[in-house]
Every structure is written in structure tokens, then in C-alpha cells.
Amino acid sequence: MNSRIITNGPLDINKQAVEASFSKAAEHYDQFAQLQRDIGLQLFKQLSADKPANILDLGCGTGYFSEKLADFYPHSSLTCFDLSSAMLEQVKQKNLVQVTCQQGDIDKQPFPKNFFDLIFSNLVVQWSADLGCCLQQLKESLTTGGKLHISTLLDGSLHELTQAWKSVDSHPHTNSFLSLAVIEELLAPLAFQSLKITTETRTLEYDNVIEVMRALKGIGANHVHGHQRLKLQGRQLINQLEQGYSPFVNDNGLLNLTYQVCYIEAVK
């Protein structure tokens, strides 16, 4: 498993590099984002049929769920917030009604306090450099009784690829993720009126290592904090990665890639 030491302190994340990675992926993101859609649809099922006046789609990406939120809550004002300007351009092309696009960092949220009745965030907060602070800001921007719906990834995600890379060198080539215990620890002092956390495991299958890497690059998730330059390249690298991935080939001859998913429902 790809574990992280329990810490509530800030992490060193190059947000400019993250923004560049997702912006590069923006035009073809939806071709590779089936996992994101599946998890987001599970998150979407949590939503209630009330009538929030103001909604935030935090880390909206291309606006796939922004569009669904706009349809489900046709009388609400929706703010689409993302680090990538190129992603927001994809949202604007959808010509959604009562929608405002705003570029920014989830760790430096510009929102007024007590403003949003609903915050929806699908697979975004794992890019926070200080999740405790990020969650605090989200709570502050919620109205009393406002609802927070978040999905994120947990420790153990991408562990097959993490182990395969260890056959190449000792540098990190996949990002680490917080454990469930740490997330619970960060949520506890926020004292939400109600809080529900659920988890699940999702495993994808790929034909080969190249397809695994292409899928991550396609959704902009190939940026790695503290990434080191490889000495191996080309076929030599692929051969070594395939050898390292061999323990994770399933009975169908396909390569497993596992995601540990966490869903958070909270009411202020």
C-alpha cells in the first residue's frame, strides 16, 4: 500500500504544475474519465430534491456534473470553480444558464461565508495541499443547514502501479493519498451537524502498462508531487514496468488498477 504518515500539516504541491497537467488534458479529458463519472454518479445519488439557492461545483473539470447539477436544480445559481482555465473553457462551451465560472485554488477559496446551500466536489480534494484548511473553508462558505458532498481517493489507490514502479527505481511515481483515519481526524474538529462517511473499492482493468499510463495522462492525473526524472526510457522502461506489474495481472490476463474511494456527506 502507498501510505502517508499521519499529518495535518501542509504538503508541498506545485499547483502551477497541477494546473498545467489538467489544462493539457482538458480537451480529451472526457474520453478517459469513466471512473470519475462512475464515482461522481454515486456521489450525485446522495443529493436531495430540495431547492438550494446557491450551489458550488468545486473542481468542476469539464463541467460534466455541473450540467447535471444545473438540470437537477434548474432554479439555482451555480458556481463552477476549477484550477484550470482550460477546463473552465470546456464548461463555458456548454452554455449553461445561471452558471458562473471562476478560476482558483481549492486551498485559497475566494467565497463569502454562509453563501452556498450545497457544495458538490467529485475527486478533487485529494489535490489539496492542506485538506484540513480546505475543509474548514468549505464549511465556512456553507449556510446553516447547507450540505457538503465530496468524493476523494484514499490510501491504497493505484497501489499496483506504485509497486510496479519500484522495479524501476526508488523515486515516487504515483501520488500518495490520505488514509480514512486521517480524513476522519481532519473532519472531527469541524463539528458538522451531521456527518456520514462511506468507502468502496473500484478496480479497473487494462490491456497493458502503456494503457494504464495513457489513462492517467488522459485525465491529467499523471502529475506526481516530487517527481524525479527517469534514467530509463522507451522500451527498456516499459519492459521493466511490465515485469514489476506481473503480480497484478488477473485471471483474464489484464492489469488491475485499484482505487479506494471515500464519500463524505456533511450538513453544517
Kinemage of the C-alpha trace (Angstrom):
@kinemage 1
@onewidth
@group {chain A} dominant
@subgroup {mainchain}
@vectorlist {calphas} color= white
{ca met a 1} P 0.000 0.000 0.000
{ca asn a 2} L 1.100 3.555 -0.717
{ca ser a 3} L 0.830 5.064 2.747
{ca arg a 4} L 1.296 8.557 4.044
{ca ile a 5} L 2.391 9.418 7.551
{ca ile a 6} L -0.447 10.968 9.532
{ca thr a 7} L -0.020 14.716 9.467
{ca asn a 8} L -2.314 17.690 9.439
{ca gly a 9} L 0.389 19.996 8.131
{ca pro a 10} L 0.503 21.421 4.614
{ca leu a 11} L 2.009 19.426 1.761
{ca asp a 12} L 4.318 20.759 -0.911
{ca ile a 13} L 2.165 20.672 -4.035
{ca asn a 14} L 3.154 22.575 -7.158
{ca lys a 15} L -0.245 23.972 -8.106
{ca gln a 16} L 1.115 25.538 -11.293
{ca ala a 17} L 2.258 22.112 -12.468
{ca val a 18} L -1.077 20.548 -11.491
{ca glu a 19} L -2.948 23.272 -13.392
{ca ala a 20} L -0.762 22.714 -16.466
{ca ser a 21} L -1.344 18.961 -16.353
{ca phe a 22} L -5.129 19.270 -16.179
{ca ser a 23} L -5.254 22.057 -18.745
{ca lys a 24} L -3.315 19.877 -21.174
{ca ala a 25} L -5.847 17.100 -20.604
{ca ala a 26} L -8.935 19.320 -20.855
{ca glu a 27} L -9.915 18.735 -24.490
{ca his a 28} L -9.744 14.939 -24.300
{ca tyr a 29} L -10.488 14.513 -20.583
{ca asp a 30} L -13.989 13.098 -21.059
{ca gln a 31} L -12.663 10.295 -23.273
{ca phe a 32} L -10.718 8.865 -20.319
{ca ala a 33} L -12.862 9.876 -17.359
{ca gln a 34} L -15.222 6.908 -16.983
{ca leu a 35} L -14.049 6.219 -13.431
{ca gln a 36} L -14.586 9.873 -12.497
{ca arg a 37} L -18.086 9.745 -13.971
{ca asp a 38} L -18.963 6.496 -12.186
{ca ile a 39} L -17.802 7.811 -8.819
{ca gly a 40} L -19.464 11.169 -9.456
{ca leu a 41} L -22.767 9.462 -10.284
{ca gln a 42} L -22.577 7.595 -6.992
{ca leu a 43} L -21.970 10.930 -5.252
{ca phe a 44} L -24.815 12.526 -7.196
{ca lys a 45} L -27.251 9.904 -5.874
{ca gln a 46} L -26.748 11.370 -2.404
{ca leu a 47} L -28.321 14.677 -3.392
{ca ser a 48} L -31.769 15.512 -2.100
{ca ala a 49} L -34.578 17.135 -4.045
{ca asp a 50} L -34.584 20.363 -2.053
{ca lys a 51} L -34.109 23.791 -3.639
{ca pro a 52} L -30.698 25.281 -2.850
{ca ala a 53} L -30.345 28.907 -3.892
{ca asn a 54} L -26.582 28.766 -4.453
{ca ile a 55} L -24.520 25.726 -5.443
{ca leu a 56} L -20.767 25.253 -5.773
{ca asp a 57} L -19.212 22.636 -8.050
{ca leu a 58} L -15.721 22.584 -6.530
{ca gly a 59} L -13.186 21.351 -9.066
{ca cys a 60} L -15.771 21.174 -11.823
{ca gly a 61} L -13.409 19.988 -14.568
{ca thr a 62} L -15.122 19.981 -17.958
{ca gly a 63} L -18.499 20.551 -16.325
{ca tyr a 64} L -19.910 17.047 -16.727
{ca phe a 65} L -21.560 17.226 -13.301
{ca ser a 66} L -22.087 20.978 -13.493
{ca glu a 67} L -24.521 20.249 -16.294
{ca lys a 68} L -26.271 17.594 -14.212
{ca leu a 69} L -26.474 19.935 -11.226
{ca ala a 70} L -27.946 22.676 -13.426
{ca asp a 71} L -30.581 20.247 -14.748
{ca phe a 72} L -31.419 18.817 -11.324
{ca tyr a 73} L -31.647 22.255 -9.707
{ca pro a 74} L -32.918 24.471 -12.562
{ca his a 75} L -33.744 27.430 -10.315
{ca ser a 76} L -30.395 27.519 -8.508
{ca ser a 77} L -27.354 29.670 -9.187
{ca leu a 78} L -24.293 27.507 -9.844
{ca thr a 79} L -20.631 28.450 -9.387
{ca cys a 80} L -18.166 26.297 -11.326
{ca phe a 81} L -14.738 26.514 -9.717
{ca asp a 82} L -11.555 24.968 -11.067
{ca leu a 83} L -7.797 25.450 -11.022
{ca ser a 84} L -7.584 25.025 -14.796
{ca ser a 85} L -8.718 27.792 -17.132
{ca ala a 86} L -8.818 25.282 -19.986
{ca met a 87} L -11.262 23.122 -18.028
{ca leu a 88} L -13.470 26.157 -17.424
{ca glu a 89} L -13.455 26.886 -21.156
{ca gln a 90} L -14.994 23.441 -21.642
{ca val a 91} L -17.706 24.384 -19.132
{ca lys a 92} L -18.433 27.660 -20.921
{ca gln a 93} L -18.998 25.800 -24.183
{ca lys a 94} L -21.973 24.063 -22.580
{ca asn a 95} L -23.809 27.424 -22.376
{ca leu a 96} L -25.414 26.580 -19.054
{ca val a 97} L -27.947 29.003 -17.573
{ca gln a 98} L -27.342 30.746 -14.220
{ca val a 99} L -23.767 29.486 -14.106
{ca thr a 100} L -20.649 31.451 -13.149
{ca cys a 101} L -17.189 30.108 -13.952
{ca gln a 102} L -14.402 31.050 -11.579
{ca gln a 103} L -10.752 30.012 -11.676
{ca gly a 104} L -8.949 29.414 -8.394
{ca asp a 105} L -7.254 27.148 -5.913
{ca ile a 106} L -9.246 24.919 -3.536
{ca asp a 107} L -6.732 25.844 -0.821
{ca lys a 108} L -7.364 29.578 -1.295
{ca gln a 109} L -11.099 29.768 -1.737
{ca pro a 110} L -12.491 33.237 -2.559
{ca phe a 111} L -16.067 32.545 -1.485
{ca pro a 112} L -18.080 34.571 1.034
{ca lys a 113} L -19.074 32.961 4.305
{ca asn a 114} L -22.541 31.459 4.710
{ca phe a 115} L -23.253 31.607 0.991
{ca phe a 116} L -23.651 28.138 -0.555
{ca asp a 117} L -26.571 25.867 0.277
{ca leu a 118} L -24.919 22.931 -1.492
{ca ile a 119} L -21.296 22.098 -2.293
{ca phe a 120} L -20.538 19.228 -4.684
{ca ser a 121} L -16.959 18.087 -5.233
{ca asn a 122} L -16.048 14.945 -7.170
{ca leu a 123} L -12.476 13.590 -6.907
{ca val a 124} L -10.852 16.956 -6.304
{ca val a 125} L -9.817 17.450 -2.688
{ca gln a 126} L -7.019 14.871 -2.961
{ca trp a 127} L -5.164 17.715 -4.714
{ca ser a 128} L -5.358 19.900 -1.612
{ca ala a 129} L -2.051 20.829 -0.001
{ca asp a 130} L -3.813 21.200 3.363
{ca leu a 131} L -7.060 19.255 3.453
{ca gly a 132} L -7.977 20.367 6.966
{ca cys a 133} L -7.804 24.002 5.929
{ca cys a 134} L -9.641 23.279 2.678
{ca leu a 135} L -12.499 21.592 4.533
{ca gln a 136} L -12.657 24.439 7.052
{ca gln a 137} L -13.061 26.942 4.223
{ca leu a 138} L -15.809 24.857 2.673
{ca lys a 139} L -17.728 24.685 5.940
{ca glu a 140} L -17.423 28.449 6.413
{ca ser a 141} L -18.868 29.091 2.958
{ca leu a 142} L -21.897 26.886 3.665
{ca thr a 143} L -25.129 28.331 5.018
{ca thr a 144} L -26.508 26.886 8.258
{ca gly a 145} L -28.054 23.596 7.222
{ca gly a 146} L -26.068 23.670 3.991
{ca lys a 147} L -24.895 20.337 2.602
{ca leu a 148} L -21.435 19.172 1.578
{ca his a 149} L -20.980 16.190 -0.762
{ca ile a 150} L -17.402 15.125 -1.505
{ca ser a 151} L -15.706 12.140 -3.085
{ca thr a 152} L -11.955 11.630 -2.797
{ca leu a 153} L -9.314 8.898 -3.000
{ca leu a 154} L -7.787 7.051 -0.077
{ca asp a 155} L -4.507 5.412 0.775
{ca gly a 156} L -4.082 2.255 -1.304
{ca ser a 157} L -5.273 3.805 -4.568
{ca leu a 158} L -3.015 2.959 -7.543
{ca his a 159} L -1.062 0.527 -5.357
{ca glu a 160} L -0.430 -1.858 -8.292
{ca leu a 161} L 1.219 0.896 -10.313
{ca thr a 162} L 3.096 2.109 -7.240
{ca gln a 163} L 4.573 -1.336 -6.712
{ca ala a 164} L 5.390 -1.764 -10.400
{ca trp a 165} L 7.405 1.459 -10.411
{ca lys a 166} L 9.510 0.132 -7.547
{ca ser a 167} L 11.017 -2.321 -10.024
{ca val a 168} L 12.349 0.697 -11.949
{ca asp a 169} L 13.741 2.984 -9.222
{ca ser a 170} L 13.136 4.183 -5.680
{ca his a 171} L 11.538 7.523 -6.593
{ca pro a 172} L 7.803 8.241 -6.214
{ca his a 173} L 5.891 7.938 -9.476
{ca thr a 174} L 2.368 7.907 -8.067
{ca asn a 175} L 0.885 10.353 -5.589
{ca ser a 176} L 0.112 9.163 -2.089
{ca phe a 177} L -3.331 9.613 -0.592
{ca leu a 178} L -4.598 10.185 2.930
{ca ser a 179} L -5.916 7.280 4.961
{ca leu a 180} L -9.508 7.124 6.147
{ca ala a 181} L -8.261 7.641 9.717
{ca val a 182} L -6.577 10.918 8.776
{ca ile a 183} L -9.649 12.196 6.929
{ca glu a 184} L -11.806 11.376 9.948
{ca glu a 185} L -9.257 13.152 12.131
{ca leu a 186} L -9.450 16.267 9.951
{ca leu a 187} L -13.245 16.289 9.885
{ca ala a 188} L -13.744 15.787 13.620
{ca pro a 189} L -12.932 19.338 14.833
{ca leu a 190} L -15.214 20.883 12.201
{ca ala a 191} L -18.216 19.633 14.189
{ca phe a 192} L -20.691 19.275 11.346
{ca gln a 193} L -24.321 18.924 12.422
{ca ser a 194} L -24.315 15.513 10.740
{ca leu a 195} L -21.569 13.544 9.031
{ca lys a 196} L -21.591 10.298 7.063
{ca ile a 197} L -18.510 8.682 5.540
{ca thr a 198} L -18.668 5.636 3.271
{ca thr a 199} L -15.936 3.853 1.319
{ca glu a 200} L -15.676 1.452 -1.582
{ca thr a 201} L -13.053 -0.197 -3.779
{ca arg a 202} L -13.151 0.107 -7.559
{ca thr a 203} L -10.813 -1.856 -9.803
{ca leu a 204} L -10.217 -1.062 -13.458
{ca glu a 205} L -8.604 -3.396 -15.986
{ca tyr a 206} L -6.146 -2.534 -18.746
{ca asp a 207} L -4.543 -4.464 -21.576
{ca asn a 208} L -1.003 -3.342 -20.783
{ca val a 209} L 1.164 -0.832 -18.915
{ca ile a 210} L 1.015 1.678 -21.750
{ca glu a 211} L -2.789 1.766 -21.465
{ca val a 212} L -2.532 2.311 -17.707
{ca met a 213} L -0.203 5.272 -18.173
{ca arg a 214} L -2.252 6.674 -21.054
{ca ala a 215} L -5.421 6.587 -18.952
{ca leu a 216} L -3.797 8.554 -16.117
{ca lys a 217} L -2.313 11.063 -18.542
{ca gly a 218} L -5.665 11.426 -20.293
{ca ile a 219} L -7.329 12.726 -17.134
{ca gly a 220} L -4.367 14.890 -16.094
{ca ala a 221} L -3.594 12.674 -13.089
{ca asn a 222} L -0.064 11.881 -14.256
{ca his a 223} L 1.456 14.837 -12.379
{ca val a 224} L 3.333 13.500 -9.363
{ca his a 225} L 4.487 15.629 -6.454
{ca gly a 226} L 8.262 15.392 -6.146
{ca his a 227} L 8.567 13.603 -9.500
{ca gln a 228} L 12.068 12.536 -10.431
{ca arg a 229} L 13.478 12.380 -13.943
{ca leu a 230} L 13.758 8.815 -15.221
{ca lys a 231} L 17.037 7.289 -16.271
{ca leu a 232} L 15.234 4.579 -18.224
{ca gln a 233} L 13.176 5.482 -21.274
{ca gly a 234} L 11.276 3.876 -24.129
{ca arg a 235} L 11.020 0.113 -24.479
{ca gln a 236} L 13.510 -0.557 -21.679
{ca leu a 237} L 11.275 1.343 -19.266
{ca ile a 238} L 8.093 -0.364 -20.467
{ca asn a 239} L 9.665 -3.824 -20.182
{ca gln a 240} L 10.750 -3.169 -16.620
{ca leu a 241} L 7.372 -1.739 -15.661
{ca glu a 242} L 5.598 -4.736 -17.170
{ca gln a 243} L 7.812 -7.031 -15.152
{ca gly a 244} L 7.002 -5.098 -11.984
{ca tyr a 245} L 3.272 -5.230 -12.815
{ca ser a 246} L 3.248 -9.015 -13.337
{ca pro a 247} L 1.928 -9.831 -9.816
{ca phe a 248} L -1.163 -7.732 -10.585
{ca val a 249} L -2.223 -9.443 -13.812
{ca asn a 250} L -5.644 -11.016 -13.245
{ca asp a 251} L -7.024 -14.344 -14.483
{ca asn a 252} L -8.135 -12.701 -17.724
{ca gly a 253} L -4.604 -11.547 -18.470
{ca leu a 254} L -5.478 -7.905 -17.776
{ca leu a 255} L -3.713 -5.445 -15.489
{ca asn a 256} L -5.662 -4.389 -12.396
{ca leu a 257} L -5.578 -0.813 -11.154
{ca thr a 258} L -7.374 -0.246 -7.857
{ca tyr a 259} L -8.939 2.909 -6.459
{ca gln a 260} L -10.009 3.256 -2.821
{ca val a 261} L -12.869 5.761 -2.778
{ca cys a 262} L -14.267 7.816 0.084
{ca tyr a 263} L -17.625 9.599 0.063
{ca ile a 264} L -18.352 12.357 2.563
{ca glu a 265} L -21.827 13.722 3.315
{ca ala a 266} L -21.986 16.556 5.831
{ca val a 267} L -24.527 19.115 6.993
{ca lys a 268} L -23.420 22.378 8.626
